[in-house]
Each structure stands twice: as structure tokens, then as C-alpha cells.
């Protein structure tokens, strides 16, 4: 197996959130990735739907009161510097720095009443990624991430395509835990603005397709020998998995999906020539190609100081990217199939601190959803006059993830065995958000 360390973004606890993932050593051809594919089939996965999810994770904790839950009548020390603007849905307002999303609000739903109980980055991130709290000192997943669950139970919607992809790198707690490293995300491991080559789909130096064919032939011969020794017939199905692994490396589907240079430059401009913009465009290409779950990691939202200055810098490119992605999905007929989810690990303190920033606040947070065949053009829930806590329709991350699994037709009561052999549900609690269904 090949260990890859991804990019970094910092948070206030001094830790650098450096993403970690383990992927199959594709250069070995036929040794690692086929095992992953075989394990997925042995899990008994079925694909009754061809739905998919794009998750934008705003690592560090975005400010809800300055984005999707403005309080213009609150005292000055709470309301911040931004004004709400009307959208194309009556009564639905967003931050003035979100003018593009305001134009597609009929295709959006804002959830304003999310909350949980931890102000710790690790616990909050683990909670929204998995639907479970964790120990504050946890550095790796204690439960599988939602993307890993999808990879295990659903797999990709198209053969020869990864089921679960992280762009540009895996955020904290996006891993597979006891499901095994084969269900960790396949990572771009580079900035999509730079048209990077995906190293995991490139042949190692000195290995040509002819030599790869030779290795495949040799492995086939070795399998023949092993099969003669195997009276149980357990190896009979291996050829199909090796063919899928071979197709992923040598076939055109995965390479084309990751190649942003195939896009019209005008489309790329529409998304914005930024990391989040090109990441969203890549995510659209990936779900079109058959990827079932894409996580876009957009860090550096831990604004303990200068929150308004930072928002003026970060919100416009995010606005452009989200609006372009939503419009593109609906224009391509994917609004019924692809669910977009935008959130972070918690909100920010409604009261502005002495450094003109906002601190950690799990008591209220917002999330944005679009598509997935769900009901759009609405606001779900509400907080009090200072955005401190929910006053209507209080919801937990588990409820959001339960809705995600509803779109993907995944049973939340499905059991996995953890490392101790104990059965563990996909989710222990949460209900689909009825206003969306």
C-alpha cells in the first residue's frame, strides 16, 4: 500500500490539519486494488440508485451569523458588518457577499438550526463526517466517514471509476476506520487550478503498458497455479476484479474525468479560477463519470481574528463556485441525482471578540443543501435573535447524514464489524429531514 500525506490548513489549537490517506499501490497491478474491489463485492453491495453526493467541507468552522443566518437587528457586537440581500425566493435572504447564490436560491435550501455539543475541532469534524462524536484527542477516525460508508455499500456508479474521491486532499476524519484502508478516499493530492496529473492513475516511471500487460499475464499464470491448488473455488471470481483494476489504470474513464483541460475555458471561468471553484468543477465531472461521493476540502475558516476581513476575501470565490456548481448540475439534468452539502464542524460565537473575530460555537451552525431530488427554495429551522441557539426545528449532524443516506438509498441500521468484531450501525440516531423529503 502507498501512504500519501496531503495538504495542510491550520486551526487555532496549533495542529496542522494534514490529510492522510492510504490508497492501493496501483503500480503493483493486480495485488492491491483488486483486493479492494473484491472486498467491496463481498460486502454484498447493491446499487438500486445512481445518485451521488458532493460535500464541501469548510474546515475550521465557518461563521453562520455572517453567511446564512444574518441578524441585522441584533446589537452591533453580534450582527457584524454585512447586510442581508434578497434572493429569487420571497423571504429567503443571504449575506450580501453571496449575490450569485441569491440568483439560484430556488435550487437551494438553508438549514439554520443545526447544533451539537462540542467546541473541539477534532470532535466537531468527526461528528459531521461520521454522525458520531469522538474523543477530543482522536487523530484518526473512530467511525467510518460517510464517504467511506458509501464506498463500501454502494461503490462507484460506473466501473473503472473510484467510488469516493477527495479534492484536493482528504479533510480530517474522512477515512474508513474499521472498514479498512481500501475505503479511504482516492485523493487528487494537488491543486485543481494547476491542472495537476493524478499520480495514482499514472504508470510508475519505467513501466509501460506493454510491461503492465506482461505483469497482468504473469499474475494470471500465478492465479492459474493457485486455482489448481484451491479446491474450494474461492479464486474463481478474481479475474473480474483484476479487470476492473486494470481498466481504472489503462482505460479512459478515470483519466478523462480528472482532466480539467477537457473543459471549455468559459465553463472554468464560470466556476472561478480558484481552488474551490476548480474543485467544484472537478467534482461535477467526477459525479458525471460515476463517482458516488466527492468531498471538497476548503480549509482556513477558523476566524478567531479579523472575521469580516477574512470573509470579504473567502466568501466571494465560494459564492461563485457554489452558484456555478448548482446551476451546472441542474442544467445537465443532475439536480435529481446529485446532492450538494456545504457545512463545517461548527459555527462561530455570535458575539464578536476583542480581535474582531468569532470563536468556536457548536450551539448553532448552518448548512446548505441543493439537489438530490429534495425540496429546494426554503429555509429550515431558526435561531434566536442573536443566532445563539435553535428556536425552531433543532437538528443534529446525524439528521443531515440520515438525509444523505436517504438520497443514496443506504440503510442506516446496516451493521459493520469493528476491529473487535462488534457490530456497529452506520448511524445510531437521526431521521431524514422531513422538510426536504
The 8 nearest C-alpha neighbors of each residue, nearest first, counted from 0:
[[1, 24, 23, 22, 2, 21, 31, 25],
 [0, 2, 24, 22, 21, 23, 3, 20],
 [3, 1, 21, 20, 0, 4, 22, 19],
 [4, 2, 20, 19, 21, 5, 1, 22],
 [5, 3, 19, 18, 20, 2, 17, 6],
 [4, 6, 18, 168, 188, 17, 19, 3],
 [5, 7, 17, 18, 168, 4, 8, 188],
 [8, 6, 17, 16, 15, 9, 5, 18],
 [7, 9, 16, 15, 298, 299, 17, 10],
 [8, 10, 15, 16, 14, 299, 7, 11],
 [9, 11, 12, 301, 13, 59, 14, 15],
 [10, 12, 13, 301, 9, 14, 303, 59],
 [13, 11, 14, 10, 120, 9, 15, 119],
 [14, 12, 11, 10, 15, 9, 16, 8],
 [15, 13, 12, 16, 10, 9, 11, 17],
 [14, 16, 9, 17, 8, 7, 13, 10],
 [17, 15, 8, 7, 9, 14, 18, 171],
 [18, 16, 7, 15, 6, 5, 19, 8],
 [17, 19, 5, 169, 170, 4, 171, 16],
 [20, 18, 4, 3, 5, 17, 169, 21],
 [19, 21, 3, 2, 183, 22, 4, 18],
 [20, 22, 2, 1, 180, 3, 183, 0],
 [23, 21, 1, 0, 24, 20, 181, 185],
 [22, 24, 32, 31, 0, 25, 1, 21],
 [25, 23, 0, 1, 26, 27, 31, 22],
 [24, 26, 28, 27, 23, 32, 199, 31],
 [27, 25, 28, 24, 203, 202, 206, 199],
 [26, 28, 25, 24, 30, 29, 31, 214],
 [29, 27, 25, 26, 30, 245, 215, 31],
 [28, 30, 241, 33, 31, 27, 32, 244],
 [29, 31, 28, 27, 33, 32, 34, 24],
 [32, 30, 23, 34, 33, 24, 29, 35],
 [31, 33, 35, 23, 34, 244, 36, 30],
 [34, 32, 36, 240, 241, 35, 31, 29],
 [33, 35, 37, 31, 32, 36, 38, 30],
 [36, 34, 32, 38, 181, 33, 37, 39],
 [37, 35, 33, 39, 38, 34, 240, 32],
 [36, 38, 34, 40, 39, 35, 33, 240],
 [39, 37, 41, 35, 40, 36, 34, 42],
 [38, 40, 36, 42, 37, 41, 151, 35],
 [39, 41, 37, 42, 38, 43, 44, 36],
 [40, 42, 38, 43, 39, 37, 44, 36],
 [43, 41, 39, 40, 44, 38, 152, 151],
 [42, 44, 41, 40, 45, 39, 152, 38],
 [45, 43, 152, 153, 42, 40, 46, 39],
 [44, 46, 153, 47, 43, 152, 154, 40],
 [45, 47, 48, 153, 44, 49, 156, 154],
 [48, 46, 45, 49, 408, 407, 153, 50],
 [49, 47, 46, 50, 407, 408, 156, 336],
 [48, 50, 156, 51, 46, 47, 336, 291],
 [49, 51, 336, 48, 337, 407, 291, 406],
 [52, 50, 291, 337, 292, 336, 338, 286],
 [53, 51, 338, 292, 337, 339, 293, 54],
 [54, 52, 293, 339, 294, 292, 338, 340],
 [53, 55, 294, 340, 339, 341, 295, 293],
 [56, 54, 295, 341, 294, 296, 340, 57],
 [55, 57, 296, 343, 342, 58, 297, 295],
 [58, 56, 343, 297, 298, 342, 60, 55],
 [57, 59, 298, 343, 60, 56, 300, 297],
 [58, 60, 301, 300, 299, 10, 298, 57],
 [59, 61, 343, 345, 344, 300, 346, 301],
 [62, 60, 300, 346, 343, 63, 57, 59],
 [61, 63, 347, 346, 64, 65, 66, 60],
 [62, 64, 66, 65, 346, 364, 365, 68],
 [63, 65, 69, 68, 62, 66, 386, 67],
 [66, 64, 63, 69, 62, 94, 81, 67],
 [65, 67, 94, 63, 64, 68, 62, 69],
 [66, 68, 93, 63, 69, 94, 365, 64],
 [69, 67, 64, 63, 66, 111, 70, 65],
 [70, 68, 64, 65, 71, 67, 83, 66],
 [69, 71, 78, 73, 72, 385, 68, 384],
 [70, 72, 73, 78, 69, 82, 83, 79],
 [73, 71, 70, 74, 78, 384, 75, 385],
 [72, 74, 78, 70, 71, 385, 77, 384],
 [75, 73, 77, 76, 78, 72, 385, 71],
 [76, 74, 77, 78, 73, 79, 72, 80],
 [75, 77, 74, 351, 350, 78, 79, 73],
 [78, 76, 350, 75, 349, 74, 79, 351],
 [77, 79, 73, 75, 70, 71, 74, 76],
 [80, 78, 77, 81, 75, 76, 65, 351],
 [79, 81, 78, 82, 307, 65, 75, 71],
 [82, 80, 79, 95, 94, 65, 83, 96],
 [81, 83, 95, 94, 84, 71, 80, 69],
 [82, 84, 94, 93, 95, 92, 69, 81],
 [85, 83, 95, 92, 93, 94, 82, 86],
 [84, 86, 92, 91, 93, 83, 101, 87],
 [85, 87, 101, 88, 92, 91, 102, 104],
 [86, 88, 102, 104, 101, 89, 105, 103],
 [89, 87, 86, 91, 105, 104, 90, 376],
 [90, 88, 91, 87, 86, 85, 92, 376],
 [89, 91, 92, 88, 85, 86, 377, 87],
 [90, 92, 88, 89, 86, 85, 378, 93],
 [93, 91, 85, 84, 86, 83, 90, 94],
 [94, 92, 83, 67, 84, 95, 97, 66],
 [93, 95, 83, 66, 96, 97, 84, 82],
 [94, 96, 84, 97, 83, 82, 98, 93],
 [95, 97, 94, 98, 315, 314, 311, 318],
 [96, 98, 318, 95, 94, 100, 99, 101],
 [99, 97, 101, 100, 96, 95, 102, 318],
 [100, 98, 101, 102, 97, 322, 318, 319],
 [99, 101, 322, 103, 102, 97, 98, 104],
 [100, 102, 86, 98, 104, 99, 103, 97],
 [101, 103, 100, 99, 87, 104, 86, 98],
 [104, 102, 100, 105, 101, 106, 322, 107],
 [105, 103, 107, 106, 101, 376, 102, 100],
 [106, 104, 376, 103, 107, 88, 375, 87],
 [105, 107, 375, 104, 103, 376, 369, 370],
 [108, 106, 369, 104, 375, 376, 105, 368],
 [107, 109, 377, 375, 368, 376, 378, 367],
 [110, 108, 367, 378, 366, 111, 379, 368],
 [109, 111, 379, 366, 365, 112, 378, 380],
 [112, 110, 365, 380, 381, 113, 109, 379],
 [111, 113, 380, 389, 393, 381, 394, 110],
 [114, 112, 394, 364, 395, 363, 365, 111],
 [113, 115, 363, 362, 395, 361, 364, 394],
 [116, 114, 361, 395, 362, 117, 113, 396],
 [115, 117, 361, 362, 118, 114, 123, 360],
 [118, 116, 119, 361, 123, 115, 122, 120],
 [117, 119, 359, 361, 360, 120, 123, 116],
 [118, 120, 122, 117, 121, 123, 135, 359],
 [121, 119, 123, 122, 124, 118, 344, 59],
 [122, 120, 124, 123, 119, 135, 125, 137],
 [121, 123, 125, 133, 119, 135, 124, 120],
 [122, 124, 344, 126, 120, 125, 121, 119],
 [125, 123, 344, 121, 126, 127, 122, 120],
 [124, 126, 128, 122, 172, 123, 127, 129],
 [127, 125, 131, 132, 130, 123, 124, 129],
 [126, 128, 396, 124, 130, 129, 125, 344],
 [129, 127, 125, 144, 126, 124, 145, 173],
 [130, 128, 144, 131, 126, 145, 127, 125],
 [129, 131, 397, 126, 127, 396, 128, 426],
 [132, 130, 126, 129, 133, 125, 142, 127],
 [131, 133, 126, 122, 125, 130, 134, 123],
 [134, 132, 122, 135, 125, 131, 137, 141],
 [133, 135, 137, 136, 122, 132, 121, 141],
 [136, 134, 122, 137, 121, 133, 119, 120],
 [135, 137, 134, 138, 121, 133, 122, 139],
 [138, 136, 134, 135, 139, 133, 121, 140],
 [139, 137, 136, 140, 121, 172, 171, 135],
 [140, 138, 137, 172, 141, 174, 176, 171],
 [139, 141, 172, 176, 142, 174, 143, 175],
 [140, 142, 176, 139, 133, 143, 137, 177],
 [143, 141, 140, 176, 129, 144, 131, 177],
 [144, 142, 175, 176, 147, 129, 174, 148],
 [143, 145, 129, 173, 128, 147, 146, 174],
 [144, 146, 148, 147, 129, 128, 149, 143],
 [147, 145, 149, 144, 148, 292, 163, 150],
 [146, 148, 150, 175, 182, 144, 149, 145],
 [149, 147, 145, 151, 146, 150, 152, 144],
 [148, 150, 146, 153, 152, 147, 151, 145],
 [151, 149, 154, 147, 162, 148, 153, 152],
 [150, 152, 148, 149, 39, 153, 154, 147],
 [153, 151, 44, 149, 150, 148, 154, 42],
 [154, 152, 149, 44, 150, 46, 151, 45],
 [153, 155, 150, 162, 151, 152, 149, 156],
 [154, 156, 162, 290, 291, 157, 289, 161],
 [155, 157, 289, 49, 291, 290, 154, 158],
 [156, 158, 289, 155, 160, 159, 288, 290],
 [159, 157, 160, 155, 243, 156, 289, 247],
 [158, 160, 247, 246, 243, 157, 253, 252],
 [161, 159, 253, 158, 157, 155, 290, 247],
 [162, 160, 163, 290, 155, 185, 164, 159],
 [161, 163, 155, 290, 154, 291, 150, 160],
 [164, 162, 292, 184, 161, 150, 293, 146],
 [163, 165, 185, 184, 293, 186, 294, 292],
 [164, 166, 186, 294, 169, 168, 184, 293],
 [167, 165, 295, 168, 187, 294, 296, 278],
 [166, 168, 187, 188, 189, 190, 165, 186],
 [169, 167, 166, 165, 188, 186, 5, 187],
 [168, 170, 165, 18, 173, 186, 171, 19],
 [171, 169, 18, 296, 173, 168, 172, 16],
 [172, 170, 173, 18, 16, 169, 124, 17],
 [171, 173, 140, 125, 174, 139, 128, 170],
 [172, 174, 144, 171, 170, 169, 128, 175],
 [175, 173, 183, 172, 144, 176, 140, 143],
 [174, 176, 143, 147, 183, 178, 182, 144],
 [177, 175, 143, 140, 178, 142, 141, 174],
 [178, 176, 179, 417, 418, 175, 143, 142],
 [179, 177, 175, 176, 182, 143, 180, 417],
 [178, 180, 177, 181, 175, 182, 176, 183],
 [181, 179, 183, 182, 21, 175, 22, 178],
 [180, 182, 35, 179, 183, 22, 23, 21],
 [183, 181, 147, 180, 175, 150, 179, 184],
 [182, 184, 174, 175, 180, 181, 147, 20],
 [185, 183, 164, 163, 165, 186, 182, 169],
 [184, 186, 164, 165, 163, 22, 183, 161],
 [187, 185, 165, 188, 168, 164, 184, 166],
 [186, 188, 167, 189, 166, 197, 168, 165],
 [189, 187, 186, 168, 167, 5, 190, 166],
 [190, 188, 167, 187, 195, 191, 168, 193],
 [189, 191, 192, 193, 167, 274, 195, 188],
 [192, 190, 193, 194, 277, 278, 274, 195],
 [193, 191, 190, 274, 194, 277, 273, 272],
 [192, 194, 195, 191, 190, 189, 196, 274],
 [195, 193, 191, 192, 259, 196, 260, 258],
 [196, 194, 193, 189, 191, 197, 190, 192],
 [195, 197, 198, 194, 201, 258, 257, 200],
 [198, 196, 199, 200, 187, 195, 201, 257],
 [197, 199, 201, 200, 196, 187, 188, 202],
 [198, 200, 197, 201, 25, 202, 24, 22],
 [201, 199, 198, 248, 197, 202, 254, 247],
 [202, 200, 198, 199, 203, 197, 248, 196],
 [201, 203, 206, 26, 204, 200, 207, 248],
 [204, 202, 206, 26, 205, 201, 207, 198],
 [203, 205, 206, 202, 207, 201, 26, 198],
 [204, 206, 203, 207, 202, 210, 208, 211],
 [205, 207, 203, 204, 210, 202, 211, 208],
 [208, 206, 210, 209, 211, 205, 202, 204],
 [207, 209, 211, 210, 212, 206, 249, 202],
 [210, 208, 212, 207, 211, 213, 206, 214],
 [209, 211, 213, 207, 212, 208, 206, 214],
 [210, 212, 208, 214, 213, 209, 207, 215],
 [213, 211, 215, 209, 210, 214, 216, 208],
 [212, 214, 210, 216, 211, 215, 217, 209],
 [215, 213, 217, 211, 216, 212, 218, 210],
 [214, 216, 212, 218, 213, 217, 219, 211],
 [217, 215, 213, 219, 214, 218, 212, 220],
 [218, 216, 214, 220, 219, 215, 213, 221],
 [219, 217, 221, 215, 220, 216, 222, 214],
 [218, 220, 222, 216, 217, 221, 215, 223],
 [219, 221, 223, 217, 222, 218, 216, 224],
 [222, 220, 218, 224, 223, 219, 225, 217],
 [223, 221, 225, 219, 224, 220, 226, 218],
 [222, 224, 220, 226, 221, 225, 219, 227],
 [223, 225, 221, 227, 222, 226, 220, 228],
 [226, 224, 222, 228, 227, 223, 229, 221],
 [225, 227, 229, 223, 228, 224, 222, 234],
 [228, 226, 224, 225, 229, 223, 230, 222],
 [229, 227, 225, 226, 230, 224, 223, 231],
 [230, 228, 226, 231, 227, 232, 225, 233],
 [229, 231, 232, 228, 227, 226, 233, 234],
 [232, 230, 229, 233, 234, 228, 226, 235],
 [231, 233, 234, 235, 230, 229, 226, 236],
 [234, 232, 231, 235, 229, 236, 230, 226],
 [235, 233, 232, 237, 236, 226, 229, 222],
 [236, 234, 232, 233, 237, 238, 226, 239],
 [235, 237, 234, 238, 239, 233, 240, 37],
 [238, 236, 240, 239, 234, 235, 241, 37],
 [237, 239, 241, 240, 236, 242, 235, 219],
 [238, 240, 242, 241, 237, 236, 243, 33],
 [241, 239, 33, 243, 242, 237, 238, 36],
 [242, 240, 244, 33, 238, 243, 239, 29],
 [241, 243, 245, 239, 240, 244, 246, 238],
 [244, 242, 246, 240, 241, 245, 159, 247],
 [245, 243, 241, 247, 246, 242, 33, 32],
 [244, 246, 242, 248, 243, 247, 249, 241],
 [247, 245, 250, 243, 249, 244, 248, 159],
 [246, 248, 159, 244, 245, 250, 249, 253],
 [249, 247, 245, 246, 200, 250, 244, 201],
 [248, 250, 246, 247, 245, 251, 208, 200],
 [249, 251, 246, 247, 252, 248, 253, 159],
 [250, 252, 254, 253, 255, 249, 247, 246],
 [253, 251, 255, 254, 250, 256, 159, 160],
 [254, 252, 256, 160, 255, 251, 247, 257],
 [255, 253, 251, 257, 256, 252, 258, 200],
 [254, 256, 258, 252, 253, 257, 251, 261],
 [255, 257, 253, 254, 285, 258, 284, 288],
 [256, 258, 254, 255, 259, 253, 281, 285],
 [259, 257, 255, 260, 256, 261, 254, 194],
 [260, 258, 261, 262, 257, 194, 281, 256],
 [259, 261, 262, 258, 194, 263, 264, 257],
 [260, 262, 259, 258, 263, 255, 264, 256],
 [263, 261, 260, 259, 264, 266, 267, 258],
 [262, 264, 266, 265, 267, 261, 260, 268],
 [265, 263, 267, 266, 268, 262, 260, 269],
 [264, 266, 268, 263, 267, 269, 262, 270],
 [267, 265, 269, 263, 268, 264, 270, 262],
 [266, 268, 264, 269, 270, 265, 271, 263],
 [267, 269, 271, 265, 266, 270, 272, 264],
 [268, 270, 266, 267, 271, 265, 323, 319],
 [271, 269, 276, 320, 323, 267, 268, 319],
 [272, 270, 276, 268, 273, 269, 320, 267],
 [271, 273, 268, 276, 277, 192, 267, 270],
 [274, 272, 276, 271, 275, 277, 192, 316],
 [273, 275, 277, 276, 192, 278, 191, 190],
 [274, 276, 278, 273, 277, 279, 320, 317],
 [277, 275, 320, 270, 271, 273, 279, 278],
 [276, 278, 280, 279, 274, 275, 191, 192],
 [277, 279, 275, 281, 276, 280, 274, 191],
 [280, 278, 282, 276, 277, 281, 275, 324],
 [281, 279, 277, 283, 282, 278, 276, 284],
 [280, 282, 284, 278, 279, 283, 277, 285],
 [281, 283, 279, 285, 280, 284, 278, 293],
 [282, 284, 280, 281, 285, 286, 287, 279],
 [285, 283, 281, 287, 282, 256, 286, 288],
 [284, 286, 282, 288, 287, 283, 290, 256],
 [287, 285, 290, 289, 288, 283, 284, 291],
 [286, 288, 284, 285, 289, 283, 290, 256],
 [287, 289, 285, 286, 256, 290, 284, 157],
 [288, 290, 156, 157, 286, 287, 155, 291],
 [291, 289, 286, 162, 155, 285, 292, 161],
 [290, 292, 51, 162, 155, 156, 289, 163],
 [293, 291, 52, 163, 51, 146, 290, 53],
 [294, 292, 53, 164, 165, 163, 54, 282],
 [293, 295, 54, 165, 55, 53, 166, 296],
 [296, 294, 55, 166, 165, 54, 56, 297],
 [295, 297, 56, 170, 55, 166, 298, 294],
 [298, 296, 57, 56, 58, 295, 275, 55],
 [297, 299, 58, 57, 300, 8, 296, 59],
 [298, 300, 301, 59, 8, 58, 9, 297],
 [301, 299, 59, 61, 60, 302, 298, 58],
 [300, 302, 59, 299, 60, 10, 303, 11],
 [303, 301, 306, 304, 300, 356, 357, 305],
 [304, 302, 356, 357, 358, 301, 306, 305],
 [356, 303, 305, 354, 302, 355, 306, 357],
 [306, 304, 355, 356, 308, 307, 309, 354],
 [305, 307, 356, 309, 302, 304, 308, 310],
 [308, 306, 310, 309, 305, 311, 80, 356],
 [309, 307, 311, 305, 310, 306, 312, 313],
 [308, 310, 312, 306, 307, 311, 313, 305],
 [311, 309, 307, 313, 312, 314, 308, 306],
 [310, 312, 308, 309, 313, 314, 307, 315],
 [311, 313, 309, 310, 314, 308, 315, 316],
 [314, 312, 310, 311, 315, 309, 316, 317],
 [313, 315, 317, 310, 316, 318, 311, 312],
 [316, 314, 318, 317, 313, 96, 319, 97],
 [317, 315, 319, 318, 314, 313, 320, 271],
 [316, 318, 314, 320, 315, 319, 321, 313],
 [319, 317, 315, 97, 316, 321, 320, 314],
 [318, 320, 316, 322, 317, 321, 270, 323],
 [319, 321, 276, 270, 317, 323, 318, 322],
 [322, 320, 324, 318, 323, 319, 325, 317],
 [321, 323, 100, 325, 319, 324, 320, 99],
 [324, 322, 326, 320, 270, 321, 325, 327],
 [323, 325, 327, 321, 322, 326, 328, 320],
 [324, 326, 322, 328, 327, 323, 321, 329],
 [327, 325, 323, 329, 324, 328, 330, 322],
 [326, 328, 330, 324, 325, 329, 323, 331],
 [329, 327, 333, 331, 325, 330, 334, 326],
 [328, 330, 334, 332, 331, 326, 333, 327],
 [329, 331, 327, 332, 328, 326, 333, 334],
 [332, 330, 328, 329, 333, 327, 334, 326],
 [331, 333, 329, 330, 334, 328, 335, 336],
 [334, 332, 328, 336, 335, 329, 331, 337],
 [333, 335, 329, 370, 328, 336, 332, 337],
 [336, 334, 372, 371, 333, 370, 337, 332],
 [335, 337, 50, 371, 333, 334, 372, 51],
 [338, 336, 371, 51, 52, 333, 50, 334],
 [337, 339, 371, 52, 370, 369, 53, 51],
 [338, 340, 53, 369, 368, 54, 52, 370],
 [339, 341, 368, 54, 367, 55, 53, 338],
 [342, 340, 55, 367, 366, 54, 56, 368],
 [343, 341, 366, 56, 57, 55, 340, 367],
 [344, 342, 57, 60, 56, 58, 345, 61],
 [343, 345, 123, 124, 60, 127, 58, 59],
 [346, 344, 361, 60, 343, 364, 360, 123],
 [347, 345, 364, 360, 62, 60, 63, 361],
 [348, 346, 360, 359, 62, 358, 357, 349],
 [347, 349, 360, 358, 357, 350, 359, 346],
 [348, 350, 77, 386, 387, 347, 351, 385],
 [349, 351, 77, 348, 76, 352, 357, 78],
 [352, 350, 357, 76, 356, 355, 77, 349],
 [353, 351, 356, 354, 355, 357, 350, 358],
 [352, 354, 355, 351, 356, 304, 357, 303],
 [353, 355, 304, 356, 352, 305, 303, 351],
 [356, 354, 305, 304, 352, 353, 351, 306],
 [357, 304, 355, 303, 306, 305, 354, 352],
 [356, 358, 303, 348, 351, 347, 352, 302],
 [359, 357, 348, 303, 347, 360, 356, 302],
 [360, 358, 347, 118, 348, 346, 361, 357],
 [359, 361, 347, 346, 348, 362, 118, 345],
 [362, 360, 345, 115, 363, 118, 114, 346],
 [363, 361, 114, 388, 360, 115, 387, 116],
 [364, 362, 114, 388, 361, 113, 346, 387],
 [363, 365, 346, 113, 63, 345, 114, 111],
 [366, 364, 111, 110, 63, 113, 67, 112],
 [367, 365, 342, 110, 341, 109, 368, 111],
 [366, 368, 109, 341, 340, 108, 110, 342],
 [369, 367, 340, 108, 339, 107, 341, 109],
 [370, 368, 107, 339, 338, 106, 108, 375],
 [371, 369, 334, 338, 372, 335, 373, 337],
 [370, 372, 338, 337, 335, 336, 373, 334],
 [371, 373, 335, 370, 336, 334, 374, 338],
 [374, 372, 435, 371, 436, 370, 375, 335],
 [375, 373, 435, 436, 372, 376, 434, 108],
 [374, 376, 107, 106, 108, 377, 105, 373],
 [377, 375, 105, 107, 108, 106, 104, 88],
 [378, 376, 108, 375, 379, 109, 91, 107],
 [377, 379, 109, 108, 110, 380, 91, 111],
 [380, 378, 110, 111, 109, 377, 381, 112],
 [379, 381, 392, 112, 391, 111, 110, 378],
 [382, 380, 391, 112, 111, 390, 389, 383],
 [383, 381, 389, 390, 386, 388, 112, 387],
 [382, 384, 386, 385, 390, 388, 387, 389],
 [383, 385, 386, 73, 70, 382, 72, 387],
 [384, 386, 387, 383, 73, 349, 70, 77],
 [387, 385, 382, 383, 384, 388, 349, 64],
 [386, 388, 385, 363, 349, 383, 362, 382],
 [387, 389, 363, 382, 362, 386, 383, 390],
 [390, 388, 382, 112, 393, 391, 381, 383],
 [389, 391, 382, 381, 383, 388, 392, 393],
 [390, 392, 380, 381, 389, 393, 382, 112],
 [393, 391, 380, 394, 112, 390, 381, 389],
 [394, 392, 112, 389, 391, 113, 380, 390],
 [395, 393, 113, 112, 392, 398, 114, 396],
 [394, 396, 397, 398, 113, 114, 115, 399],
 [397, 395, 399, 398, 127, 130, 400, 126],
 [396, 398, 429, 130, 400, 395, 399, 401],
 [399, 397, 429, 401, 430, 396, 395, 400],
 [398, 400, 402, 396, 401, 397, 403, 432],
 [401, 399, 403, 397, 402, 398, 404, 396],
 [400, 402, 398, 404, 431, 403, 399, 430],
 [401, 403, 431, 405, 399, 400, 404, 432],
 [404, 402, 400, 406, 405, 401, 399, 407],
 [403, 405, 407, 409, 401, 406, 402, 408],
 [404, 406, 402, 408, 403, 407, 401, 409],
 [407, 405, 403, 404, 408, 371, 402, 50],
 [406, 408, 404, 405, 409, 50, 403, 51],
 [409, 407, 405, 406, 404, 410, 48, 47],
 [408, 410, 404, 407, 411, 405, 152, 149],
 [409, 411, 412, 413, 408, 404, 425, 405],
 [412, 410, 425, 426, 413, 409, 424, 401],
 [413, 411, 424, 410, 425, 414, 426, 427],
 [412, 414, 424, 411, 410, 425, 415, 423],
 [415, 413, 424, 423, 422, 412, 425, 416],
 [416, 414, 423, 422, 417, 424, 413, 425],
 [415, 417, 422, 420, 421, 423, 414, 418],
 [418, 416, 420, 177, 419, 421, 415, 422],
 [417, 419, 420, 177, 416, 421, 178, 176],
 [420, 418, 417, 421, 416, 422, 177, 423],
 [419, 421, 416, 417, 418, 422, 415, 423],
 [420, 422, 416, 417, 419, 423, 418, 415],
 [423, 421, 416, 415, 414, 417, 420, 424],
 [422, 424, 414, 415, 416, 421, 425, 417],
 [425, 423, 414, 426, 412, 413, 427, 415],
 [424, 426, 411, 413, 412, 414, 423, 427],
 [427, 425, 424, 411, 428, 412, 130, 397],
 [428, 426, 424, 425, 429, 412, 411, 130],
 [429, 427, 426, 397, 430, 398, 401, 130],
 [428, 430, 398, 397, 401, 431, 427, 426],
 [429, 431, 398, 401, 432, 428, 402, 397],
 [432, 430, 402, 401, 398, 433, 405, 429],
 [431, 433, 434, 435, 402, 430, 398, 436],
 [434, 432, 436, 435, 431, 430, 402, 374],
 [435, 433, 432, 436, 374, 379, 431, 373],
 [436, 434, 374, 373, 433, 432, 375, 431],
 [435, 433, 373, 434, 374, 432, 431, 372]]
